[in-house]
Amino acid sequence: MSSDAAVPPAPEGLTSQDFPVHWPVLTRWADNDMFGHLNNAVYYQLFDTAINGWIAAHVDIDPVAAPQLGVVAESGCRFLGELAFPDRLAVGLAVTRLGRSSVTYRLAVFRAPDDRGAETAAGEPLAALGHWVHVYVDRTTRRPVPIPDGIRALLTTAQV
């Protein structure tokens, strides 16, 4: 199947419009596997990069020195269609649960329909649907702590 093949709609009927945040991604030649499409592990890298890139772009926090950090407690991905280099992609991000020390994201990967980027991807069908749970912990003790205020404020902007 070529990367131009139709991507089936997500079983839940979700499209790119259901995600408040769209993080643009350029695929790399090295992302393809021997079958000519993005390797399944790449999707987890895309999710991680989108979440942390979005936070870093909007919250002044040093992830290397901050007293708390977000660790991945759970993740998953359902593959709905093929993508391949040189596809231009976007990762859709929505916050589905915001707790005291944890946040659950719904994530999706979809094609950006042209060179104008992810912001033009309204209604684009999903190629992958994922979930991701970050638990914020104390850097030293690794025990759960409240989500930092700046991050919490940003997360509320993506709640669905």
C-alpha positions in Angstrom: 0.0 0.0 0.0 1.4 3.4 -0.9 1.4 6.3 1.5 -1.3 7.9 -0.8 -3.8 5.1 0.0 -7.0 6.0 1.7 -6.8 5.9 5.5 -9.9 4.3 7.0 -11.8 6.5 9.6 -11.2 5.7 13.2 -13.8 3.4 14.7 -14.9 6.2 17.1 -15.5 8.5 14.1 -12.7 10.8 15.2 -10.9 13.1 12.8 -8.2 15.7 13.2 -10.9 18.3 14.2 -11.4 16.4 17.5 -7.9 17.4 18.7 -7.4 20.9 20.0 -3.6 20.8 19.5 -1.9 19.9 16.2 1.9 19.4 16.4 3.5 19.3 12.9 6.0 16.5 12.1 8.3 15.8 9.2 9.0 12.2 8.6 12.5 11.0 8.0 13.8 8.4 5.6 15.1 6.4 8.7 11.5 6.2 10.1 10.5 3.7 7.4 11.0 0.0 8.0 11.7 -2.8 5.6 8.0 -2.9 4.6 8.2 0.7 3.3 6.0 2.4 6.0 6.7 4.0 9.3 7.9 1.5 11.9 5.4 1.0 14.7 7.9 2.3 17.3 8.1 5.6 15.5 4.5 6.4 16.5 5.5 6.4 20.1 8.4 8.7 19.4 5.9 11.0 17.6 3.6 11.0 20.6 6.4 11.7 23.0 7.8 14.5 20.9 4.4 16.1 20.3 3.5 16.2 24.0 6.9 17.4 25.3 7.4 19.8 22.4 4.0 21.4 23.0 4.7 21.8 26.7 8.2 23.1 26.1 6.9 25.6 23.5 4.4 27.1 26.0 5.7 26.6 29.5 9.0 28.0 30.9 10.4 24.9 32.6 13.7 23.2 32.4 13.0 19.5 32.0 16.6 18.6 33.0 16.6 20.6 36.3 12.9 20.9 37.3 12.2 19.4 40.7 9.4 17.3 39.2 9.1 15.4 36.0 6.5 13.6 33.9 7.1 9.9 33.5 5.1 7.7 31.2 3.0 5.3 33.2 0.9 3.9 30.3 0.8 4.2 26.5 -0.9 2.5 23.6 -1.5 2.8 19.9 -4.0 1.4 17.4 -2.8 1.6 13.8 -5.5 2.5 11.3 -3.6 3.2 8.1 -0.1 3.4 6.7 2.2 6.4 6.6 5.6 6.6 5.1 8.5 9.0 4.3 8.2 11.7 2.9 4.7 12.2 4.4 4.1 15.5 6.2 2.2 14.7 9.4 0.6 16.2 12.4 0.1 14.7 15.8 -3.3 15.6 17.3 -3.4 16.0 21.1 -6.3 16.2 23.5 -6.4 16.0 27.3 -9.1 13.5 28.3 -8.3 13.4 32.1 -6.5 15.8 34.3 -5.9 14.6 37.8 -3.8 15.9 40.7 -0.5 14.3 39.6 -1.4 12.6 36.3 -2.7 13.5 32.9 -4.2 11.3 30.2 -3.8 12.3 26.5 -5.7 11.1 23.5 -3.3 11.3 20.5 -3.6 10.8 16.8 -1.4 10.8 13.8 -2.7 12.1 10.5 -1.4 13.5 7.2 -1.1 17.2 6.8 -2.8 17.6 3.5 -0.4 20.0 1.9 2.8 22.0 2.5 1.0 24.6 4.5 1.3 22.4 7.5 -0.8 20.8 10.3 -3.1 23.8 10.8 -4.8 23.0 7.4 -5.6 19.4 8.4 -9.2 20.0 9.4 -11.2 16.8 9.1 -8.2 14.6 8.0 -8.8 10.9 8.9 -6.5 9.4 11.5 -3.7 6.9 10.6 -3.1 6.0 14.3 -4.9 6.6 17.5 -3.1 6.5 20.8 -3.3 7.2 24.5 -0.6 8.3 26.9 -0.5 8.8 30.7 2.0 11.0 32.3 2.4 10.9 36.1 4.4 13.8 37.6 6.9 12.6 40.2 9.5 14.2 42.5 12.8 14.0 40.7 14.6 12.6 43.7 12.0 10.4 45.5 10.1 9.4 42.3 6.9 9.7 44.3 3.8 11.4 42.7 3.5 15.1 43.1 1.0 17.7 41.9 1.4 18.7 38.2 3.3 22.0 38.1 1.0 25.0 37.9 2.2 26.3 34.5 1.9 22.9 32.9 -1.6 22.4 34.5 -2.7 25.7 33.0 -1.6 24.7 29.6 -3.2 21.2 29.8 -6.6 22.8 30.6 -6.4 24.5 27.1 -6.5 21.0 25.4 -9.2 19.4 27.6 -12.0 17.7 25.8 
